[in-house]
């Protein structure tokens, strides 16, 4: 019964007044477009492979572990990279290539070992590896951004944050395991479209979770389904596993961007009042939530070459949603119109209103450690580069357009940036 919570995000139910069944997995498949266009019901689910995978598990057939078809040179380079996994300039794209697309599984196995979690929780290595493979495979590789490489990137960032002295000295093995698991699974089975899209297309998940943290609830429930299927924690007392499941939910739900102000206000209050007591499990859990939120949106704080790749990937995913909305004659969501919403303007707004306020508070919490200072410096430099690119775009569009008018989003961003 646990498998039922997994692999259902690809369906848009065909109801009166709603839009037709959409298989997000095949959005770019031109053969499908005509079929969808005529509103025929496509009898495929987004996560067909995941249903099949789950059914094999339920029948007791264990799927084979991922094969590492790599020569010794690649494995040697991957091992060398893992020795520097705590460095902020860690290149997750290179690591993913070196591990033949198994960056998340490889990283998790290493980190669980480094943090002593396998020994502490008496975890079975075969079961642990199988669980990690399940998580990695439940991400959609066709998503430009919300895929297993993003999950690995967030997990590596989380590892860096868990080592910050202000936090590290108080963390228990349970805290560390929860932090790493939540980071690894926080976007599992993401369909590549956002919550407003699911709501306006009357997606069954939007109905199930009553339009509140729809994706985050699904990521959490999917993770619980895989944990139970794998029986990774079956040897622990029931009350312990129940607590782990609930805390995982609390962490993953904290990544809902709609709750950003709620967490910022609470963090600001704690810092202003200096009343954080990290000996207290509740306060530690809150700071784990903040750490995961930081890890989830840390791309603008990476070195420019990595940050730029992530920026382009997330915007490509936005644009794909916009194209889909246009195709089905829906209103195009904010940031999803490729004609109006440029990558620089999107990134400048994101950095200004979402990333900077959170990371400035995080730096205040850590006591302006070298890592926090490094992240803020990257953030400021990257923002300046996007600003420069935006002005170049503006200049170019002026030279091509005698009217010299910017798009609305560009003009708004520039005005906001120039307002003190």
Buried (B, 14 or more C-beta within 10 A) or exposed (E): EBBEBBBBBBBBBBEEEEBBBBBBBBBEEEEBEEBBEEEEEBEBBBBBEBBEBBEEBEEEEEEEEBEBEBEEEBBEBBEEBBEEBBEBEBBBBBBBBBBBBBBBBBBBBBBBBBBEBBEBBEBBEEBBBBBBBBBBBBBBEEBBBBBBBBBBBBBBBBBBBBBBEBBEEBBEEBBBBBBBBBBBBBBBBBBBBBBBBBBBBBBBBBBBBEBEBBBBBBBBBBBBBBBBBBEBBEEBEEEEBEBBBEBBBBBBBBBBEEBBEEBBEEBEEBBEEEEBEBEEBEBBBBBBBBBBBBBBBBBBBBBBEBBBBBBBBBBBBBBBBBBBBBEBEBEBBBBBBBEBBBBBBBBBBBBBEBBBBBBEBBBBBBEEBEBBEBBBEBBBEBBEBBBEBBEEBBEEBEEEEEEEEBBEBBEEBBEEBEEE
